[in-house]
Amino acid sequence: MKKKDTPQDTSSLQNITREVCYVKNSEGKYETDLSSGWEVKSAALDNAWDDINEQIEAAKNAVLAGEKSPIYYYFVKQLMDFQVLSGYTKFWKISIKKHMTPKGFKKLSEKKLAVYAKAFDINIDELKNFKV
């Protein structure tokens, strides 16, 4: 693409980051240029974030309905997977799954709750007294 054709469409990441593109300058040589966004990419990102927000809302509703523990909500909200959360907490995947149930959550010690709170970058009260 030519330098003058570098996409500069608005995007949700416009004020956060820009993307490096390789373009041809007026002499036909390649150089780098910064793009603030591309409409197609922006639409794809917006769709992905819509899906993520739906998952977070579903996780919140599951906790409020008593089907899951607050650990599940913060796990989804922080976009974690079991390997990541296990890495932060040093708990086994099977233990984390158990802690995501209301019954397993109630059995957690203050020490384990503190480990989860630190992993989610929240305080223990937010974890114990789930209100979103």
PETA-V37435 format. One record per residue. N is the residue number from 0. SS is DSSP state (helix for helix, strand for strand, loop for the rest). D_LAST is the distance of its C-alpha to the last C-alpha in Angstrom with 1 decimal. Layout:
n:N ss:SS d_last:D_LAST
n:N ss:SS d_last:D_LAST
This chain:
n:0 ss:loop d_last:46.5
n:1 ss:strand d_last:48.1
n:2 ss:helix d_last:46.5
n:3 ss:helix d_last:46.5
n:4 ss:helix d_last:44.5
n:5 ss:loop d_last:41.5
n:6 ss:loop d_last:38.4
n:7 ss:strand d_last:36.6
n:8 ss:loop d_last:34.2
n:9 ss:loop d_last:30.8
n:10 ss:loop d_last:27.8
n:11 ss:loop d_last:24.2
n:12 ss:loop d_last:25.6
n:13 ss:loop d_last:28.4
n:14 ss:loop d_last:27.5
n:15 ss:loop d_last:26.3
n:16 ss:loop d_last:29.2
n:17 ss:loop d_last:32.4
n:18 ss:strand d_last:34.3
n:19 ss:strand d_last:37.8
n:20 ss:strand d_last:40.3
n:21 ss:strand d_last:43.9
n:22 ss:strand d_last:46.1
n:23 ss:strand d_last:49.8
n:24 ss:loop d_last:51.2
n:25 ss:loop d_last:54.2
n:26 ss:loop d_last:56.6
n:27 ss:loop d_last:55.0
n:28 ss:loop d_last:53.6
n:29 ss:strand d_last:50.1
n:30 ss:strand d_last:47.7
n:31 ss:strand d_last:44.0
n:32 ss:strand d_last:42.0
n:33 ss:strand d_last:38.4
n:34 ss:strand d_last:36.4
n:35 ss:loop d_last:33.4
n:36 ss:strand d_last:32.5
n:37 ss:loop d_last:33.9
n:38 ss:helix d_last:32.8
n:39 ss:helix d_last:32.9
n:40 ss:helix d_last:30.9
n:41 ss:helix d_last:28.3
n:42 ss:helix d_last:28.0
n:43 ss:helix d_last:27.6
n:44 ss:helix d_last:24.9
n:45 ss:helix d_last:23.0
n:46 ss:helix d_last:23.3
n:47 ss:helix d_last:22.1
n:48 ss:helix d_last:18.9
n:49 ss:helix d_last:18.4
n:50 ss:helix d_last:18.9
n:51 ss:helix d_last:16.4
n:52 ss:helix d_last:13.7
n:53 ss:helix d_last:14.7
n:54 ss:helix d_last:14.5
n:55 ss:helix d_last:10.9
n:56 ss:helix d_last:10.0
n:57 ss:helix d_last:12.4
n:58 ss:helix d_last:11.1
n:59 ss:helix d_last:7.6
n:60 ss:helix d_last:10.0
n:61 ss:helix d_last:12.3
n:62 ss:helix d_last:10.2
n:63 ss:helix d_last:9.4
n:64 ss:loop d_last:13.1
n:65 ss:loop d_last:14.2
n:66 ss:loop d_last:15.9
n:67 ss:loop d_last:14.4
n:68 ss:loop d_last:13.1
n:69 ss:helix d_last:10.2
n:70 ss:helix d_last:13.1
n:71 ss:helix d_last:13.4
n:72 ss:helix d_last:9.9
n:73 ss:helix d_last:10.7
n:74 ss:helix d_last:14.3
n:75 ss:helix d_last:13.7
n:76 ss:helix d_last:11.5
n:77 ss:loop d_last:14.3
n:78 ss:loop d_last:16.9
n:79 ss:loop d_last:18.7
n:80 ss:loop d_last:21.3
n:81 ss:helix d_last:22.8
n:82 ss:helix d_last:25.6
n:83 ss:helix d_last:23.4
n:84 ss:helix d_last:21.1
n:85 ss:helix d_last:24.3
n:86 ss:helix d_last:25.9
n:87 ss:helix d_last:23.3
n:88 ss:helix d_last:23.1
n:89 ss:loop d_last:26.7
n:90 ss:loop d_last:25.5
n:91 ss:loop d_last:27.2
n:92 ss:helix d_last:25.6
n:93 ss:helix d_last:26.5
n:94 ss:helix d_last:24.8
n:95 ss:helix d_last:21.5
n:96 ss:helix d_last:21.7
n:97 ss:helix d_last:22.3
n:98 ss:helix d_last:19.4
n:99 ss:loop d_last:17.0
n:100 ss:loop d_last:18.2
n:101 ss:helix d_last:16.9
n:102 ss:helix d_last:20.5
n:103 ss:helix d_last:20.9
n:104 ss:helix d_last:17.7
n:105 ss:helix d_last:19.1
n:106 ss:loop d_last:22.3
n:107 ss:loop d_last:21.1
n:108 ss:loop d_last:22.7
n:109 ss:helix d_last:21.3
n:110 ss:helix d_last:23.3
n:111 ss:helix d_last:21.7
n:112 ss:helix d_last:18.1
n:113 ss:helix d_last:19.2
n:114 ss:helix d_last:20.5
n:115 ss:helix d_last:17.3
n:116 ss:helix d_last:15.4
n:117 ss:helix d_last:18.2
n:118 ss:helix d_last:18.2
n:119 ss:helix d_last:14.6
n:120 ss:loop d_last:15.3
n:121 ss:loop d_last:12.7
n:122 ss:loop d_last:13.9
n:123 ss:helix d_last:14.5
n:124 ss:helix d_last:12.5
n:125 ss:helix d_last:9.2
n:126 ss:helix d_last:10.6
n:127 ss:helix d_last:12.1
n:128 ss:loop d_last:9.7
n:129 ss:loop d_last:6.6
n:130 ss:loop d_last:3.8
n:131 ss:loop d_last:0.0
